[in-house]
Structures are given as C-alpha cells and as structure tokens.
Amino acid sequence: MRQFPQRPALPRDITRKLSQETKLIVNAVDKKAEAARRYSNARQSKWFKPALKALRRLSGPGERCMFCSGSESSDVEHYRPKAIFPELALGWENLLWSCGICNGAKSNQFPTGADQVLINPLGENVWDFFFIDEFGQLTARWSIQHNDQHPRAISTMQIIKLDRQALQEARQQRLLDLQERVKDSISLFESGKISKVELKSRVGRWLKNAFQPDVADYFLNGPGREDEPFASLFTLLKRKRGYSP
C-alpha cells in the first residue's frame, strides 16, 4: 500500500451511465445476480473504458497493485465486494485497481466490525496504519487506543496477505537499493559533483521507479523521511529553499 492522488471525477456521461446502471441493480429482485451481470457487461463495454483508464493512471508507473505495490495490476477490485454489496458493483468510489493475487486473496471477505474494516488505499492515509521498518518489512503500527498493533492494519494484512514472503523480500531489496542511492547522491552533492537540481531530479526518478513504490513513498513522501539517510537528504534539499517532492 502507498499514498495515492485524490480519485478524479469521471466524465459526466460516464458518471451518468454508472448511476443508471446502479439504479437498475438496486431495483432488481435479485440484486446480486443483476450486479454480477451488469458489471460483467460493463467490463466488456466501450463506455466503461474511461473508468479503467483512470484507475490505471492512479496506480502510477508500472500500474502496480494498489494493495501490495509489488505486482502489475490487471483486475478491478471492489473495495466492498459486489457479492455482499451489489448496489456498489458499479460505484466509482468503490473501485480499485489490484493484482490477481491480492484480488484473489481478498475475494468476498470484508469484515464489518469497526476495528476490522479493511483499509482503503484510495480513501485513507495508509501510513496512519502501517510503517516500513529498518529491514524493509511492512508492519502494523501500534495503536495507543487498543494497546496493541492497529487491528485494522492487522485485518488488512492478514486478509490480503500483504506480508507474504516474496513481497517482504522485495521491499527489503528496494530499501537497501534506495539507501545506497541516497548515500551515494549525498556524497556526490557534498563533493560538488552534482547540483541541487540534479539531487532533486534523482528524488523524482526514485519516486517514479515502479519496483515496490510503497517503499519509496514511505521514505521519500511519508514518515520515513525522518529516518537516515533520508533525513540528511531532505536537510540538504531544504537549505535556503524548501522542497517538496
């Protein structure tokens, strides 16, 4: 998971079409069957393509999964499963872009308890619930309220399997690589071999790297900016003039 731009509004004609389809689902006798049929038809229809394009653009370079950040996405994911919430099958605010692994793991699971609701990567700041430790491991934050790791983070991680070994190893590899690149760039800057403009440009390129973008987001955009060597990097970039990547 990582931070995303705000979900954009769709073209007016697409919004109108989604609303019409939703009304037909809501008014159906068998809402679940109607939702499945209309969603399947939409996925094969030309009119739905702008919604798919918007989701793919939101997922960023490499179109990485909005949940795990590790795999290329290819599936529309219903945050609230259409089998349980058929009236949301074509709700724009309910659609995410995910990989087949995360989509399959989540399936129709959606705990409804206040402390178990899955984290929505397009509706919440994921770093309020997770952090990436010094070993590159995605970890649930401690909740003072619950005197334990945040239950929503634990629920999300367990259901979607965000801590599967391949992902954790990839995050660790990206962190080690990013740390080395930052240290090397700081050294080159301090020796006068690269300018501040180039240093800023490198940060931008690291953020656009499609390999485990959650790690770059955490350490270059999120709370990890306070960890070394990232804190030193942003101290240099803030001299004389503020900087926001």
C-alpha positions in Angstrom: 0.0 0.0 0.0 1.0 3.6 -0.5 -0.4 7.1 -0.8 -2.3 8.0 -4.0 -3.6 11.2 -5.6 -7.2 12.1 -5.0 -9.6 10.0 -7.0 -10.5 12.1 -10.1 -14.1 12.8 -11.2 -15.1 10.8 -14.3 -16.6 12.5 -17.4 -20.2 13.4 -16.9 -21.5 10.9 -19.3 -19.7 8.0 -17.6 -20.9 9.2 -14.2 -24.5 9.3 -15.5 -24.2 5.8 -17.0 -22.8 4.4 -13.8 -25.7 6.0 -11.9 -28.2 4.5 -14.3 -26.7 1.0 -14.0 -26.7 1.3 -10.3 -30.4 2.2 -10.1 -31.2 -0.9 -12.2 -29.3 -3.1 -9.8 -30.9 -1.5 -6.7 -34.4 -2.0 -8.2 -33.8 -5.6 -9.3 -35.4 -8.6 -7.5 -32.1 -10.5 -7.4 -29.7 -7.6 -6.8 -26.6 -9.9 -6.5 -27.3 -11.6 -9.9 -28.1 -8.3 -11.5 -24.9 -6.7 -10.2 -22.8 -9.6 -11.5 -24.4 -9.4 -14.9 -24.3 -5.7 -15.3 -20.7 -5.4 -14.0 -19.6 -8.2 -16.4 -21.3 -6.4 -19.3 -19.7 -3.1 -18.3 -16.2 -4.6 -18.2 -16.6 -5.6 -21.9 -18.2 -2.3 -22.9 -16.6 0.7 -24.5 -18.3 3.2 -22.2 -16.6 1.8 -19.1 -13.0 2.2 -20.5 -12.5 5.7 -19.2 -13.1 4.4 -15.6 -10.5 1.7 -16.2 -8.1 4.2 -17.7 -8.5 6.5 -14.7 -7.8 3.6 -12.2 -4.7 2.6 -14.2 -3.4 6.1 -14.2 -4.0 6.5 -10.5 -1.9 3.3 -9.8 1.2 5.1 -11.1 4.2 4.0 -13.1 4.2 0.3 -13.8 0.5 0.2 -12.8 1.4 -1.6 -9.6 -1.3 -3.1 -7.3 -2.9 -0.5 -5.0 -2.7 -3.1 -2.2 0.7 -4.8 -2.4 2.6 -2.4 -4.7 4.5 -5.5 -5.9 2.7 -6.9 -8.8 1.4 -5.3 -12.0 -2.3 -4.8 -11.7 -4.9 -6.3 -14.1 -8.1 -6.5 -12.1 -10.8 -4.1 -11.0 -11.1 -4.7 -7.3 -14.3 -3.9 -5.4 -13.3 -2.4 -2.0 -16.7 -3.6 -0.7 -17.3 -6.9 -2.6 -20.2 -6.8 -5.1 -21.3 -10.2 -3.8 -22.1 -8.6 -0.4 -22.8 -5.0 -1.6 -24.3 -5.5 -5.0 -25.6 -1.9 -5.1 -21.9 -0.8 -5.2 -20.8 -3.0 -8.0 -20.6 0.0 -10.4 -19.9 2.7 -7.8 -16.9 4.7 -8.8 -15.8 5.3 -5.2 -15.8 1.5 -4.6 -13.5 0.6 -7.4 -9.7 0.0 -7.0 -7.0 -1.5 -9.3 -5.3 -4.6 -8.0 -3.2 -7.6 -9.0 -4.8 -11.1 -9.3 -3.0 -12.3 -6.1 -4.4 -9.6 -3.9 -7.8 -9.7 -5.6 -8.0 -13.5 -5.1 -6.9 -13.4 -1.5 -9.4 -10.7 -0.6 -12.2 -12.3 -2.6 -15.5 -11.6 -0.9 -14.0 -11.0 2.5 -15.0 -7.7 4.2 -15.2 -7.7 8.0 -17.7 -5.1 9.1 -16.6 -4.5 12.7 -15.3 -1.0 13.3 -11.9 -2.3 14.3 -11.7 -4.8 11.5 -12.7 -2.8 8.4 -10.1 -3.1 5.6 -8.0 0.0 4.9 -9.0 1.7 1.7 -5.8 2.8 -0.2 -7.7 5.4 -2.2 -9.6 6.8 0.8 -7.2 6.8 3.7 -3.6 7.6 4.5 -2.1 4.1 4.8 0.9 5.4 6.8 -1.5 6.1 9.7 -1.9 2.3 10.0 1.4 0.9 8.7 5.1 1.7 8.7 8.1 0.1 6.9 10.8 -0.8 9.4 14.6 -0.7 9.1 14.6 -4.1 7.5 12.1 -3.1 4.8 9.2 -5.0 6.4 5.7 -3.7 6.2 4.5 -3.6 9.8 1.2 -2.7 11.5 1.5 0.5 13.7 0.9 0.4 17.4 -2.5 1.8 18.5 -2.5 3.5 21.8 -6.3 3.2 21.9 -6.1 -0.6 21.6 -2.8 -1.1 23.4 -1.8 -3.4 20.5 -1.0 -3.2 16.9 -3.7 -1.4 15.0 -6.5 -4.0 14.4 -7.5 -2.6 11.0 -3.9 -2.9 9.9 -3.7 -6.5 11.1 -7.1 -7.3 9.5 -6.0 -5.8 6.2 -2.6 -7.5 6.2 -4.0 -10.9 7.1 -6.9 -10.9 4.6 -4.9 -9.6 1.6 -1.7 -11.3 2.7 0.4 -8.1 2.4 3.2 -9.7 4.4 3.7 -12.6 2.1 7.4 -13.6 1.9 8.0 -12.5 -1.7 6.7 -9.1 -1.0 8.6 -8.5 2.2 11.8 -9.6 0.5 11.2 -7.3 -2.4 10.6 -4.4 0.0 13.8 -5.1 1.7 15.7 -5.2 -1.6 14.2 -1.8 -2.6 15.0 -0.2 0.7 18.7 -1.4 0.6 19.0 -0.1 -3.0 17.3 3.2 -2.1 19.5 3.7 0.9 22.7 3.2 -1.2 21.4 5.5 -3.9 20.7 8.2 -1.4 24.1 7.9 0.4 25.9 8.0 -3.0 23.9 11.1 -4.1 24.6 12.9 -0.8 28.3 12.2 -1.2 28.3 13.4 -4.8 26.4 16.6 -3.9 28.7 17.4 -0.9 31.8 16.9 -3.1 30.3 19.3 -5.7 29.9 16.7 -8.4 26.2 17.1 -8.7 24.0 20.2 -8.2 20.9 20.6 -6.0 18.8 20.5 -9.2 20.2 17.1 -10.0 19.7 15.9 -6.5 16.0 16.9 -6.7 15.7 15.2 -10.0 17.1 12.0 -8.6 14.4 12.0 -5.9 11.8 12.4 -8.6 13.2 9.5 -10.5 13.3 7.3 -7.4 9.6 8.0 -6.7 8.7 7.0 -10.3 10.5 3.7 -10.1 7.9 1.0 -10.4 9.7 -1.5 -8.2 8.0 -1.6 -4.8 6.9 2.0 -5.0 5.4 1.7 -1.4 9.0 1.8 -0.1 9.9 4.9 -2.0 6.6 6.6 -1.0 7.2 5.8 2.7 10.8 7.1 2.8 10.6 9.9 0.3 7.0 11.1 0.8 5.9 9.7 4.2 7.1 9.4 7.8 10.3 7.6 6.7 11.7 10.9 5.7 12.8 11.3 9.3 15.0 8.1 9.1 18.6 8.2 7.9 19.9 8.6 5.3 16.7 10.2 4.1 16.7 12.9 6.8 20.1 14.1 5.7 19.0 14.1 2.1 16.0 16.4 2.8 18.1 18.6 5.1 20.3 19.3 2.2 17.4 20.0 -0.1 15.8 22.4 2.4 18.8 24.6 2.7 17.9 28.1 1.5 14.7 26.9 -0.1 12.0 24.5 1.0 11.5 21.4 -1.0 8.5 19.1 -1.6 9.0 16.2 -4.0 
